[in-house]
C-alpha cells in the first residue's frame, strides 16, 4: 500500500481497497448523488478500515476548488436578508462547503476582492437594487446568481417588490378605500434598505394610478416601535381608512397602538404590510409573502450543481427566474 512520506493514507489507497476510481471515491465522500448506494457503502467501508482522513487543503488544491460559496449583500441587514441567508444556509448545511459573507450597503472593493479570491461561486442579494447599481459586483469568471433585479449577462432570480406593493393598493382600492396613508421606512435610519424604498415608491405610484392621492405619507424606523411612534398621527386622522405599511413590523406597531386605543380593526381602520413574518398570522395581518428563503435555496442549489457538488433536483435554471409573491388575505382589511 502506497503512503505519503508522512505515512498518511491517501485517496488512492481508498480507491484501491474499494476497487473503484479515485474520482468515484471523491464523489462518494462528498455525498454527490450520482454514486450508487452500493458503491458509496464500499467506499465508506474502505475509508473506515484504512482510517482515512480527508485533507481539505490538499483536496482544494487538487480540484482547483476552494469548497466555499460567497454571499455579497449590498442592502444592509434587514429581516429580508436573514430570510435569504436562511435558505442559503439550509442547503450549505447538507454539504461540506463553507460560506463567506460580505454585507453592508457599501461593502467596498477590497472586501469584494478578498471574497472572490476565496470562493468558487457567489450569490448576490440585491433586493431593491437596480441593475446599474451592480456593475462593480457582477462579472468575472466565478459562477454567480443575483437575487433581486434582472441582470442581462448573469443568472438572476427576480422578485417583483413593486408588483407586490401595487397588489396591496389594488386590494384596498377594490374594497372601496379612497383615503389611504403610506408608512415607509426612514431612509436615514439604520433599518433602511433599498427594498423598503422600492415598496414606498410603488405604493404611491399605484395609488396615483388608481386616482388616489396618499392622504398621509410618513417614514419611520423598520420596527414595531416605529409603527407605534406615528400611530397617534394616523389614528387621530379620521379621514384615513386604510394604511399601507412597507413592512409587517411597522404594521405590527400600528395594530398594537390601534388596539390599545380601542379601535376596531378592520372596521375603523384597515392595515396591510409586506413580508408575512412569523407573527403576521397571530396579528391576522393581510400581507404579501415573498419567496426569499426559497430564492436562497434555489440559488445555492444551482451554484452547487454548476460546481459538481450536488445534482440539481430539477433542470437547468433559466437565465431569469421570476419568483412569484403571494397575497395573503387575513383579517385586517374591510370593505367600505
MOFEN-V527244 format. One record per residue. N is the residue number from 1. SS is DSSP state (alpha for helix, beta for strand, coil for the rest). NEAR is the number of other C-alpha atoms within 12 Angstrom. D_LAST is the distance of its C-alpha to the last C-alpha in Angstrom with 1 decimal. Layout:
N,SS,NEAR,D_LAST ; N,SS,NEAR,D_LAST
This chain:
1,coil,15,83.1 ; 2,coil,16,82.3 ; 3,coil,15,80.9 ; 4,coil,12,79.9 ; 5,coil,8,82.5 ; 6,coil,8,80.6 ; 7,coil,14,80.9 ; 8,coil,19,77.2 ; 9,coil,26,76.1 ; 10,coil,29,74.5 ; 11,alpha,38,72.0 ; 12,alpha,28,75.0 ; 13,alpha,29,76.5 ; 14,alpha,37,73.4 ; 15,alpha,32,73.4 ; 16,alpha,23,77.1 ; 17,alpha,26,76.7 ; 18,alpha,27,73.7 ; 19,coil,19,75.3 ; 20,coil,26,72.4 ; 21,coil,21,71.8 ; 22,alpha,22,70.8 ; 23,alpha,24,67.5 ; 24,alpha,29,66.7 ; 25,alpha,36,67.4 ; 26,alpha,34,65.0 ; 27,alpha,31,62.2 ; 28,alpha,33,62.8 ; 29,alpha,35,62.8 ; 30,alpha,28,59.6 ; 31,coil,26,57.7 ; 32,coil,27,57.1 ; 33,coil,22,56.2 ; 34,coil,24,58.7 ; 35,coil,24,61.5 ; 36,coil,16,62.3 ; 37,alpha,16,62.2 ; 38,alpha,14,65.9 ; 39,alpha,26,66.8 ; 40,alpha,28,64.4 ; 41,alpha,20,66.1 ; 42,alpha,26,69.6 ; 43,alpha,38,68.6 ; 44,alpha,30,67.2 ; 45,alpha,22,70.2 ; 46,alpha,29,72.5 ; 47,alpha,28,70.6 ; 48,alpha,19,70.9 ; 49,alpha,16,74.6 ; 50,alpha,25,75.4 ; 51,coil,18,73.2 ; 52,coil,25,71.6 ; 53,coil,22,69.4 ; 54,coil,23,67.0 ; 55,coil,15,67.8 ; 56,alpha,22,64.4 ; 57,alpha,15,66.0 ; 58,alpha,16,68.6 ; 59,alpha,23,66.1 ; 60,alpha,20,64.0 ; 61,alpha,12,67.0 ; 62,alpha,16,68.2 ; 63,alpha,18,64.9 ; 64,coil,16,63.9 ; 65,coil,25,60.6 ; 66,coil,29,59.4 ; 67,coil,31,57.3 ; 68,beta,35,54.3 ; 69,beta,43,51.0 ; 70,beta,42,49.5 ; 71,beta,44,45.9 ; 72,beta,44,45.0 ; 73,beta,41,41.7 ; 74,coil,37,41.3 ; 75,coil,36,37.8 ; 76,coil,30,38.4 ; 77,coil,30,37.8 ; 78,coil,33,34.1 ; 79,alpha,30,32.8 ; 80,alpha,43,32.5 ; 81,alpha,41,36.2 ; 82,alpha,24,36.9 ; 83,alpha,28,35.0 ; 84,alpha,38,37.1 ; 85,alpha,38,40.2 ; 86,alpha,24,39.6 ; 87,alpha,27,39.6 ; 88,alpha,41,42.7 ; 89,alpha,34,44.5 ; 90,alpha,24,43.8 ; 91,alpha,32,45.8 ; 92,alpha,31,48.4 ; 93,coil,19,49.1 ; 94,coil,20,50.4 ; 95,coil,28,53.0 ; 96,coil,25,55.8 ; 97,coil,32,54.1 ; 98,beta,25,53.4 ; 99,beta,30,50.3 ; 100,beta,31,50.6 ; 101,beta,32,47.6 ; 102,beta,33,47.3 ; 103,beta,27,44.1 ; 104,coil,25,42.9 ; 105,coil,26,41.3 ; 106,coil,22,44.9 ; 107,coil,22,47.2 ; 108,coil,18,50.2 ; 109,alpha,15,52.7 ; 110,alpha,14,55.2 ; 111,alpha,23,52.9 ; 112,alpha,30,51.7 ; 113,alpha,21,55.3 ; 114,alpha,17,56.3 ; 115,alpha,31,53.6 ; 116,alpha,32,54.5 ; 117,coil,21,58.1 ; 118,coil,25,57.4 ; 119,coil,33,55.0 ; 120,coil,35,55.1 ; 121,beta,42,51.5 ; 122,beta,46,48.4 ; 123,beta,51,44.7 ; 124,beta,51,42.9 ; 125,beta,52,39.4 ; 126,coil,46,37.9 ; 127,coil,47,34.1 ; 128,coil,38,32.6 ; 129,coil,35,36.0 ; 130,coil,25,37.0 ; 131,alpha,24,40.1 ; 132,alpha,15,42.1 ; 133,alpha,21,41.8 ; 134,alpha,30,43.5 ; 135,coil,18,46.7 ; 136,coil,19,48.9 ; 137,coil,36,47.6 ; 138,coil,34,47.7 ; 139,coil,23,51.2 ; 140,coil,18,54.5 ; 141,coil,13,56.0 ; 142,coil,27,53.9 ; 143,beta,30,51.3 ; 144,beta,37,47.9 ; 145,beta,46,44.3 ; 146,beta,49,41.4 ; 147,beta,52,38.0 ; 148,beta,45,35.5 ; 149,coil,37,36.2 ; 150,coil,32,38.2 ; 151,coil,29,41.8 ; 152,coil,20,44.0 ; 153,coil,19,47.2 ; 154,coil,32,45.9 ; 155,beta,32,44.1 ; 156,beta,36,40.5 ; 157,beta,40,37.6 ; 158,beta,41,34.6 ; 159,beta,38,31.2 ; 160,coil,33,28.5 ; 161,alpha,43,26.7 ; 162,alpha,34,25.1 ; 163,alpha,28,23.8 ; 164,alpha,40,22.3 ; 165,alpha,43,20.5 ; 166,alpha,35,19.3 ; 167,alpha,34,17.9 ; 168,alpha,46,15.6 ; 169,alpha,51,14.3 ; 170,alpha,30,13.9 ; 171,alpha,37,11.9 ; 172,alpha,39,9.3 ; 173,alpha,33,9.6 ; 174,alpha,17,9.5 ; 175,coil,20,6.2 ; 176,coil,20,5.0 ; 177,coil,36,6.2 ; 178,coil,29,9.2 ; 179,coil,32,10.9 ; 180,beta,42,12.2 ; 181,beta,40,15.5 ; 182,beta,47,18.3 ; 183,beta,47,20.8 ; 184,beta,45,24.0 ; 185,beta,39,27.4 ; 186,coil,26,30.0 ; 187,coil,21,32.6 ; 188,coil,15,35.4 ; 189,coil,19,34.7 ; 190,coil,19,36.7 ; 191,coil,32,33.7 ; 192,coil,33,32.8 ; 193,coil,37,33.2 ; 194,alpha,38,32.8 ; 195,alpha,43,30.1 ; 196,alpha,44,27.8 ; 197,alpha,34,28.6 ; 198,alpha,33,27.8 ; 199,alpha,39,24.4 ; 200,alpha,43,23.6 ; 201,alpha,32,24.9 ; 202,alpha,32,23.0 ; 203,alpha,44,19.6 ; 204,alpha,36,20.5 ; 205,alpha,24,22.0 ; 206,alpha,30,19.2 ; 207,alpha,35,16.7 ; 208,alpha,21,19.3 ; 209,alpha,16,19.8 ; 210,coil,24,16.2 ; 211,coil,17,16.7 ; 212,coil,24,15.2 ; 213,coil,23,17.5 ; 214,coil,33,17.1 ; 215,coil,26,16.3 ; 216,coil,32,18.8 ; 217,beta,28,21.2 ; 218,beta,29,23.4 ; 219,beta,32,26.1 ; 220,beta,36,27.2 ; 221,coil,32,29.7 ; 222,coil,40,28.6 ; 223,coil,31,28.7 ; 224,alpha,26,26.9 ; 225,alpha,20,28.6 ; 226,alpha,34,27.2 ; 227,alpha,40,23.6 ; 228,alpha,29,24.6 ; 229,alpha,27,26.6 ; 230,coil,35,23.8 ; 231,alpha,37,21.3 ; 232,alpha,20,22.4 ; 233,alpha,22,21.7 ; 234,alpha,34,18.1 ; 235,alpha,34,17.3 ; 236,coil,18,19.0 ; 237,coil,20,16.8 ; 238,coil,18,14.0 ; 239,coil,20,12.7 ; 240,coil,28,11.9 ; 241,coil,38,8.6 ; 242,beta,45,10.1 ; 243,beta,58,13.8 ; 244,beta,58,16.0 ; 245,beta,54,19.2 ; 246,coil,53,22.4 ; 247,coil,53,23.7 ; 248,alpha,43,22.8 ; 249,alpha,41,25.2 ; 250,alpha,45,23.3 ; 251,alpha,49,20.1 ; 252,alpha,43,22.3 ; 253,alpha,35,23.4 ; 254,alpha,46,20.0 ; 255,alpha,46,18.8 ; 256,alpha,31,22.2 ; 257,alpha,29,22.0 ; 258,alpha,32,18.5 ; 259,alpha,20,20.0 ; 260,alpha,16,23.1 ; 261,coil,17,21.3 ; 262,coil,15,19.7 ; 263,coil,21,16.0 ; 264,coil,22,13.9 ; 265,coil,32,12.8 ; 266,coil,30,10.1 ; 267,coil,19,8.6 ; 268,coil,29,9.7 ; 269,coil,39,10.2 ; 270,beta,47,9.8 ; 271,beta,53,13.3 ; 272,beta,54,15.2 ; 273,coil,55,19.0 ; 274,coil,49,21.9 ; 275,beta,42,25.1 ; 276,coil,38,24.3 ; 277,coil,30,26.8 ; 278,coil,17,28.5 ; 279,coil,19,26.5 ; 280,alpha,31,23.1 ; 281,alpha,22,23.3 ; 282,alpha,17,24.1 ; 283,alpha,29,21.1 ; 284,coil,28,18.8 ; 285,coil,42,17.8 ; 286,beta,43,16.2 ; 287,beta,46,18.8 ; 288,beta,39,21.3 ; 289,beta,36,24.8 ; 290,coil,39,27.6 ; 291,coil,35,30.9 ; 292,alpha,39,33.0 ; 293,alpha,30,35.4 ; 294,alpha,31,36.0 ; 295,alpha,43,36.8 ; 296,alpha,43,39.4 ; 297,alpha,31,40.9 ; 298,alpha,41,41.1 ; 299,alpha,48,42.6 ; 300,alpha,49,45.2 ; 301,alpha,38,46.2 ; 302,alpha,39,46.8 ; 303,alpha,39,48.9 ; 304,alpha,40,50.9 ; 305,alpha,27,51.5 ; 306,alpha,24,52.7 ; 307,coil,28,55.1 ; 308,coil,26,56.4 ; 309,coil,35,55.2 ; 310,coil,28,53.0 ; 311,coil,24,52.4 ; 312,coil,24,48.9 ; 313,coil,15,47.2 ; 314,coil,12,45.8 ; 315,coil,12,47.2 ; 316,coil,19,47.5 ; 317,coil,24,44.4 ; 318,coil,20,43.3 ; 319,coil,22,43.7 ; 320,beta,23,39.9 ; 321,beta,27,37.8 ; 322,beta,26,34.1 ; 323,beta,29,32.4 ; 324,coil,20,28.9 ; 325,coil,28,26.0 ; 326,beta,24,23.6 ; 327,beta,27,19.9 ; 328,beta,27,19.6 ; 329,coil,27,16.3 ; 330,coil,23,16.4 ; 331,coil,24,14.3 ; 332,coil,37,12.7 ; 333,coil,35,9.5 ; 334,coil,28,6.4 ; 335,coil,21,3.8 ; 336,coil,20,0.0
